[in-house]
Amino acid sequence: MGAPSVTDEKPENRTDGAERDKRQRMRSIAIAVALVVMALLFYAATIVRLGGHALNRPM
């Protein structure tokens, strides 16, 4: 009567699910790469802003 249930999957629906999972995985990888790049940019900007001798200070 209503919408088909999840257990009524046809082979083409499983393919769509696999494609959706692949797109989601690629999106997750892209987000992870973007976060790593942003962290490296912040690190580099901090080093540039503090100067090259920031690590050679007395403790």
Biotite code that builds the C-alpha atoms (Angstrom):
import biotite.structure as struc

atoms = struc.array([
    struc.Atom([0.000, 0.000, 0.000], chain_id="A", res_id=1, res_name="MET", atom_name="CA", element="C"),
    struc.Atom([2.641, 2.507, 1.062], chain_id="A", res_id=2, res_name="GLY", atom_name="CA", element="C"),
    struc.Atom([6.232, 2.974, 0.028], chain_id="A", res_id=3, res_name="ALA", atom_name="CA", element="C"),
    struc.Atom([8.289, -0.196, -0.450], chain_id="A", res_id=4, res_name="PRO", atom_name="CA", element="C"),
    struc.Atom([10.225, -1.267, 2.602], chain_id="A", res_id=5, res_name="SER", atom_name="CA", element="C"),
    struc.Atom([13.991, -1.532, 2.806], chain_id="A", res_id=6, res_name="VAL", atom_name="CA", element="C"),
    struc.Atom([13.776, -5.342, 2.557], chain_id="A", res_id=7, res_name="THR", atom_name="CA", element="C"),
    struc.Atom([12.121, -5.057, -0.880], chain_id="A", res_id=8, res_name="ASP", atom_name="CA", element="C"),
    struc.Atom([15.350, -3.919, -2.531], chain_id="A", res_id=9, res_name="GLU", atom_name="CA", element="C"),
    struc.Atom([15.749, -4.721, -6.178], chain_id="A", res_id=10, res_name="LYS", atom_name="CA", element="C"),
    struc.Atom([19.187, -5.239, -7.745], chain_id="A", res_id=11, res_name="PRO", atom_name="CA", element="C"),
    struc.Atom([19.168, -1.735, -9.247], chain_id="A", res_id=12, res_name="GLU", atom_name="CA", element="C"),
    struc.Atom([18.438, -0.256, -5.803], chain_id="A", res_id=13, res_name="ASN", atom_name="CA", element="C"),
    struc.Atom([21.499, -2.024, -4.401], chain_id="A", res_id=14, res_name="ARG", atom_name="CA", element="C"),
    struc.Atom([23.580, -0.475, -7.185], chain_id="A", res_id=15, res_name="THR", atom_name="CA", element="C"),
    struc.Atom([22.205, 2.965, -6.343], chain_id="A", res_id=16, res_name="ASP", atom_name="CA", element="C"),
    struc.Atom([23.104, 2.345, -2.696], chain_id="A", res_id=17, res_name="GLY", atom_name="CA", element="C"),
    struc.Atom([26.628, 1.333, -3.664], chain_id="A", res_id=18, res_name="ALA", atom_name="CA", element="C"),
    struc.Atom([27.002, 4.466, -5.781], chain_id="A", res_id=19, res_name="GLU", atom_name="CA", element="C"),
    struc.Atom([25.643, 6.594, -2.928], chain_id="A", res_id=20, res_name="ARG", atom_name="CA", element="C"),
    struc.Atom([28.095, 4.985, -0.512], chain_id="A", res_id=21, res_name="ASP", atom_name="CA", element="C"),
    struc.Atom([30.953, 5.618, -2.933], chain_id="A", res_id=22, res_name="LYS", atom_name="CA", element="C"),
    struc.Atom([29.962, 9.296, -3.310], chain_id="A", res_id=23, res_name="ARG", atom_name="CA", element="C"),
    struc.Atom([29.684, 9.665, 0.463], chain_id="A", res_id=24, res_name="GLN", atom_name="CA", element="C"),
    struc.Atom([33.118, 8.077, 0.954], chain_id="A", res_id=25, res_name="ARG", atom_name="CA", element="C"),
    struc.Atom([34.663, 10.405, -1.645], chain_id="A", res_id=26, res_name="MET", atom_name="CA", element="C"),
    struc.Atom([32.990, 13.392, 0.031], chain_id="A", res_id=27, res_name="ARG", atom_name="CA", element="C"),
    struc.Atom([34.340, 12.292, 3.416], chain_id="A", res_id=28, res_name="SER", atom_name="CA", element="C"),
    struc.Atom([37.845, 11.926, 1.992], chain_id="A", res_id=29, res_name="ILE", atom_name="CA", element="C"),
    struc.Atom([37.609, 15.386, 0.393], chain_id="A", res_id=30, res_name="ALA", atom_name="CA", element="C"),
    struc.Atom([36.531, 16.925, 3.714], chain_id="A", res_id=31, res_name="ILE", atom_name="CA", element="C"),
    struc.Atom([39.387, 15.182, 5.536], chain_id="A", res_id=32, res_name="ALA", atom_name="CA", element="C"),
    struc.Atom([41.922, 16.420, 2.969], chain_id="A", res_id=33, res_name="VAL", atom_name="CA", element="C"),
    struc.Atom([40.522, 19.961, 3.221], chain_id="A", res_id=34, res_name="ALA", atom_name="CA", element="C"),
    struc.Atom([40.837, 19.880, 7.027], chain_id="A", res_id=35, res_name="LEU", atom_name="CA", element="C"),
    struc.Atom([44.445, 18.673, 6.853], chain_id="A", res_id=36, res_name="VAL", atom_name="CA", element="C"),
    struc.Atom([45.319, 21.373, 4.310], chain_id="A", res_id=37, res_name="VAL", atom_name="CA", element="C"),
    struc.Atom([43.675, 24.034, 6.483], chain_id="A", res_id=38, res_name="MET", atom_name="CA", element="C"),
    struc.Atom([45.566, 22.826, 9.569], chain_id="A", res_id=39, res_name="ALA", atom_name="CA", element="C"),
    struc.Atom([48.855, 22.976, 7.627], chain_id="A", res_id=40, res_name="LEU", atom_name="CA", element="C"),
    struc.Atom([48.041, 26.483, 6.415], chain_id="A", res_id=41, res_name="LEU", atom_name="CA", element="C"),
    struc.Atom([47.338, 27.651, 9.970], chain_id="A", res_id=42, res_name="PHE", atom_name="CA", element="C"),
    struc.Atom([50.588, 26.052, 11.144], chain_id="A", res_id=43, res_name="TYR", atom_name="CA", element="C"),
    struc.Atom([52.577, 27.690, 8.337], chain_id="A", res_id=44, res_name="ALA", atom_name="CA", element="C"),
    struc.Atom([50.918, 31.073, 8.959], chain_id="A", res_id=45, res_name="ALA", atom_name="CA", element="C"),
    struc.Atom([51.772, 30.815, 12.652], chain_id="A", res_id=46, res_name="THR", atom_name="CA", element="C"),
    struc.Atom([55.419, 30.026, 11.931], chain_id="A", res_id=47, res_name="ILE", atom_name="CA", element="C"),
    struc.Atom([55.638, 32.900, 9.427], chain_id="A", res_id=48, res_name="VAL", atom_name="CA", element="C"),
    struc.Atom([53.968, 35.314, 11.839], chain_id="A", res_id=49, res_name="ARG", atom_name="CA", element="C"),
    struc.Atom([56.210, 34.368, 14.777], chain_id="A", res_id=50, res_name="LEU", atom_name="CA", element="C"),
    struc.Atom([59.297, 34.493, 12.607], chain_id="A", res_id=51, res_name="GLY", atom_name="CA", element="C"),
    struc.Atom([62.008, 31.999, 11.890], chain_id="A", res_id=52, res_name="GLY", atom_name="CA", element="C"),
    struc.Atom([63.574, 32.291, 15.344], chain_id="A", res_id=53, res_name="HIS", atom_name="CA", element="C"),
    struc.Atom([60.430, 31.430, 17.297], chain_id="A", res_id=54, res_name="ALA", atom_name="CA", element="C"),
    struc.Atom([61.822, 28.025, 18.253], chain_id="A", res_id=55, res_name="LEU", atom_name="CA", element="C"),
    struc.Atom([65.237, 29.400, 19.325], chain_id="A", res_id=56, res_name="ASN", atom_name="CA", element="C"),
    struc.Atom([64.047, 31.291, 22.394], chain_id="A", res_id=57, res_name="ARG", atom_name="CA", element="C"),
    struc.Atom([65.303, 30.684, 25.957], chain_id="A", res_id=58, res_name="PRO", atom_name="CA", element="C"),
    struc.Atom([63.070, 28.612, 28.182], chain_id="A", res_id=59, res_name="MET", atom_name="CA", element="C"),
])
